[in-house]
Amino acid sequence: MRIFIDDGSTHIKMLWEQHGKTFTHLSPNSFKRGWSATFGTGKPFNYTTGHEKYSFDLISPDALTTTNIEWQYSPLNAVAVHHALLTSGLAPQCVDIVVTLPLAEFYDEDAQYRLDNIERKKQNLLQQVVLNNGQVFTLTRVTVRPESIPAGIRLCDQLSSSHSVLIIDLGGTTLDISQVAGQMSSVTRIYGDPALGVSLVTDEVQQALRKANISLSRYNVDRLIIKRFDDTYLANNINDPRAVDCTKQAIHSGIARYRARVLEAIDRFKGYTHVAVVGGGACLLADAIRTHVNLREDRFFVAQDPQFALVHGLKAIG
């Protein structure tokens, strides 16, 4: 079985085909060092790789940081991919996986393959991961693709060779932008910022919460950002009512900073005729990007399900 995986810093996104149907799965990256206890009928996911032990934990404010570029080559990345496979509903088996690297890691400054990084990524995922009292998948092959570009393949196929699409991938940690000619005839230009993602907003909100002596996991902070217009949700999930307003202010301030930096990066590109916005940050910035690029409405596209746009593109490439 071949499984297409976008192993981003905040979530693992998966897509596969089985019995003629397409399935997707989303798995959050929230792990702590050490194992979790067994209680009742609950089943903990306790892993070992190398000399380290990890466990899946959505609640702990001590969850390990995955919002950095080294995450791509870390033992925890291998654990997260196996955890996503194990929670997908598929039975453990031999699988061939296709994964991704941010543009700045996949290509060098001359837009040539960084073969060392590609091989490093493969070997990292091929390391042994053990599930305590359980069985894991066997990875028979790992293929590495660049981020952002596959997400626009369907749109590029519909365009003439005289057109080009700007594919803007707003990830949890990275910003990847590629300008691709119609019919995928060439990649005109690429740009990657390994430290510009939704995590910029998450960090600002976490800092505001810490000032109010509130500790939340990054997963729960991201939920606050998503639910930022839902006052009831905010009130129910921020323990100190006095901290709600400063948290909302931090969310909007963080989004404003994120927006300004992304729009500045977009201004590096000229001559594109279409724009496609994908990635988890699309829900925060798509409207601002639409206004900024000022294209005809029928030439601006936001992926219907931005988080899964890349794995759909990976499948289209094969």
C-alpha positions in Angstrom: 0.0 0.0 0.0 1.2 3.5 -0.8 0.4 6.3 1.6 0.9 10.0 1.0 2.0 12.0 4.0 2.4 15.7 4.7 4.4 15.4 8.0 4.1 19.1 9.0 5.2 20.5 12.3 1.7 20.7 13.9 -0.2 17.8 12.3 0.5 14.8 10.2 -1.8 14.7 7.2 -2.4 11.3 5.4 -4.1 10.1 2.3 -4.4 6.6 0.8 -6.7 4.6 -1.4 -8.3 1.3 -0.4 -11.0 -0.7 -2.2 -11.4 2.1 -4.7 -12.1 4.8 -2.1 -9.9 7.7 -1.0 -9.3 8.1 2.8 -7.7 10.9 4.7 -6.5 11.2 8.3 -5.3 14.1 10.5 -3.1 13.4 13.5 -1.9 16.2 15.8 1.8 16.3 16.9 1.6 16.5 20.7 4.1 14.3 22.4 5.9 14.4 25.7 9.1 12.8 26.8 8.6 9.6 28.8 5.7 7.2 28.9 2.1 7.7 30.1 0.4 5.6 32.6 -2.3 3.0 31.8 -5.7 3.6 33.5 -9.0 1.8 33.0 -9.8 0.9 29.4 -7.7 3.7 27.9 -4.8 2.7 25.7 -1.7 4.9 25.9 0.6 5.3 23.0 4.1 4.8 24.4 7.0 4.7 22.0 10.7 4.0 22.1 13.2 5.1 19.4 16.9 5.1 19.9 17.5 5.7 23.6 14.4 7.9 24.1 10.9 7.2 25.2 7.9 9.3 24.1 4.1 9.3 24.6 1.2 11.0 22.8 -0.4 13.6 25.1 -2.7 16.4 23.9 -3.1 18.0 27.3 0.4 18.4 28.8 1.9 21.9 28.6 5.2 20.1 28.5 4.6 18.7 25.0 7.8 18.8 23.0 8.4 21.5 20.5 7.9 20.5 16.9 7.8 24.0 15.4 11.4 24.1 14.2 13.1 22.9 11.0 15.1 20.2 12.9 11.8 18.5 13.5 12.0 17.3 9.9 15.0 15.1 10.8 14.2 14.2 14.5 13.3 10.9 16.1 10.1 12.5 17.2 9.2 13.1 13.5 9.5 9.3 13.0 7.4 8.7 16.1 4.7 11.1 14.9 4.5 9.4 11.4 4.1 6.0 13.0 1.5 7.4 15.4 -0.5 8.8 12.5 -0.4 5.4 10.8 -1.5 3.6 13.9 -4.4 5.9 14.5 -5.6 5.9 10.9 -7.7 2.8 11.2 -5.4 0.8 9.0 -3.9 -2.5 10.4 -0.1 -2.5 10.9 1.4 -3.7 7.6 4.2 -3.0 5.1 3.7 0.4 3.5 5.4 2.6 0.9 5.2 6.2 2.1 5.6 9.6 0.3 6.6 12.4 2.6 7.6 16.1 2.2 10.3 18.6 3.0 9.9 22.4 3.1 11.2 24.1 -0.1 14.3 25.6 1.7 15.3 22.1 2.8 14.5 20.4 -0.5 16.2 22.9 -2.8 19.4 24.9 -2.4 19.9 28.6 -3.4 20.3 27.6 -7.0 17.0 25.6 -7.0 18.9 22.3 -7.2 18.0 19.2 -5.1 19.7 19.1 -1.6 20.4 15.4 -1.8 21.9 15.3 1.6 18.7 16.6 3.2 16.6 14.3 1.2 18.6 11.3 2.2 18.7 12.4 5.8 14.9 12.6 5.8 14.6 9.1 4.4 17.0 7.6 6.9 15.3 9.3 9.8 12.0 7.8 8.9 13.5 4.4 8.4 14.9 4.2 12.0 13.3 1.7 14.3 10.2 2.8 16.3 8.8 0.5 18.9 5.3 0.7 20.3 5.0 -0.7 23.9 2.7 -3.7 23.9 1.9 -3.2 20.3 2.9 -3.5 16.7 4.0 -0.8 14.3 4.0 -0.4 10.5 7.0 -1.5 8.4 8.2 1.2 6.1 9.4 -0.5 3.0 10.2 2.6 1.0 10.4 6.4 1.7 10.0 8.9 -1.2 10.6 12.6 -0.4 8.8 15.4 -2.3 9.0 19.2 -2.0 6.2 21.1 -0.2 3.8 23.5 -1.9 4.5 22.6 -5.5 2.4 19.4 -5.6 -0.5 21.2 -4.0 -1.0 23.2 -7.2 -0.7 20.5 -9.7 -4.4 20.2 -10.6 -4.7 24.0 -11.1 -1.4 24.0 -13.2 -2.8 21.3 -15.4 -5.8 23.5 -16.3 -3.7 26.5 -17.3 -2.0 27.3 -20.6 1.8 27.5 -20.7 1.6 31.3 -20.9 0.1 31.4 -17.4 1.7 30.8 -14.1 0.3 30.1 -10.6 1.8 31.4 -7.3 1.3 28.5 -4.8 1.4 29.9 -1.2 1.7 27.1 1.4 1.1 28.5 4.9 2.4 25.8 7.2 2.7 25.5 11.0 6.4 26.4 11.0 7.3 27.3 7.4 6.2 29.5 4.5 6.7 28.0 1.1 6.0 29.9 -2.1 6.5 28.6 -5.6 5.7 30.1 -9.0 4.9 27.4 -11.4 4.2 27.7 -15.2 1.0 26.2 -16.6 1.0 22.5 -17.5 3.8 22.2 -14.9 6.2 23.0 -17.7 8.7 24.7 -15.3 9.2 26.0 -11.8 10.0 29.7 -12.3 11.0 30.6 -8.8 10.8 29.3 -5.2 11.0 30.9 -1.8 11.1 29.3 1.6 11.2 30.8 5.0 11.9 28.0 7.6 10.8 30.1 10.5 7.6 31.8 9.4 4.4 29.9 10.1 1.3 29.8 12.3 3.6 29.0 15.2 4.5 32.8 15.2 0.9 33.4 16.4 0.9 30.4 18.8 4.1 31.7 20.4 2.6 35.1 21.0 -0.5 33.7 22.6 1.4 31.3 24.8 3.5 34.2 26.0 0.3 36.2 26.9 -1.1 33.2 28.8 2.1 32.7 30.7 2.0 36.3 31.9 -1.5 35.4 33.3 0.0 32.2 34.9 -1.9 29.9 32.6 -0.2 27.0 30.9 -1.8 25.3 27.9 -0.4 22.8 25.4 0.4 24.2 21.9 -2.5 22.0 20.6 -5.0 23.8 23.0 -3.5 27.2 22.2 -4.0 26.5 18.5 -7.6 25.6 19.2 -8.0 29.1 20.9 -6.7 30.7 17.7 -9.1 28.8 15.5 -12.0 29.6 17.9 -10.9 33.2 18.4 -14.4 34.6 17.5 -16.2 32.2 19.8 -16.4 34.1 23.1 -18.1 31.1 24.8 -15.3 28.8 23.8 -12.6 31.2 25.0 -14.4 31.7 28.3 -14.7 28.0 28.9 -11.0 27.2 28.0 -9.2 30.1 29.7 -9.3 29.6 33.4 -8.9 33.2 34.5 -11.7 35.4 33.0 -9.5 38.4 33.3 -7.1 36.8 30.8 -9.6 36.5 28.0 -9.3 40.0 26.6 -5.4 39.9 26.7 -5.5 36.5 25.0 -7.8 37.8 22.2 -5.5 40.8 21.8 -2.5 38.5 21.5 -4.2 36.4 18.9 -5.1 39.4 16.7 -1.6 41.0 17.2 0.1 37.7 16.3 -2.0 37.3 13.2 -1.3 40.9 12.1 2.5 40.2 12.4 2.2 37.0 10.5 0.1 38.7 7.8 2.6 41.5 7.3 5.6 39.1 6.9 3.7 36.8 4.5 2.6 39.7 2.3 6.2 41.0 2.3 7.3 37.6 1.0 4.6 37.5 -1.7 5.9 40.9 -3.0 9.1 39.1 -4.1 7.1 37.5 -6.9 5.9 39.2 -10.1 4.2 38.1 -13.3 1.9 35.4 -12.0 -1.6 35.1 -13.4 -3.2 32.9 -10.7 -2.8 32.3 -7.0 -3.5 29.2 -4.9 -3.4 29.3 -1.1 -3.0 26.1 0.8 -1.9 24.9 4.3 -3.3 25.2 7.8 -2.7 29.0 7.9 -5.0 29.6 5.0 -7.9 30.1 7.4 -6.0 33.1 8.9 -4.6 34.8 5.9 -6.5 33.9 2.7 -8.7 37.0 2.7 -5.8 39.3 3.3 -3.8 37.7 0.5 -6.8 37.9 -1.9 -7.0 41.7 -1.3 -3.2 42.1 -1.5 -2.6 40.4 -4.9 -5.7 42.0 -6.4 -6.4 39.4 -9.1 -9.6 38.6 -10.9 -11.8 36.6 -8.5 -11.8 33.6 -10.9 -8.0 33.5 -10.7 -7.7 33.3 -6.9 -8.1 29.9 -5.3 -8.2 28.7 -1.7 -8.0 25.0 -1.4 -11.4 23.5 -0.3 -9.6 21.6 2.5 -6.3 23.5 2.8 -4.6 21.1 5.2 -5.0 18.2 2.8 -4.2 20.0 -0.4 -0.6 18.8 -0.4 -1.4 15.1 0.1 -4.0 15.3 -2.7 -1.3 16.8 -4.9 1.2 14.1 -3.9 -1.3 11.5 -4.9 -1.8 13.2 -8.3 1.9 13.1 -8.9 2.1 9.4 -7.8 
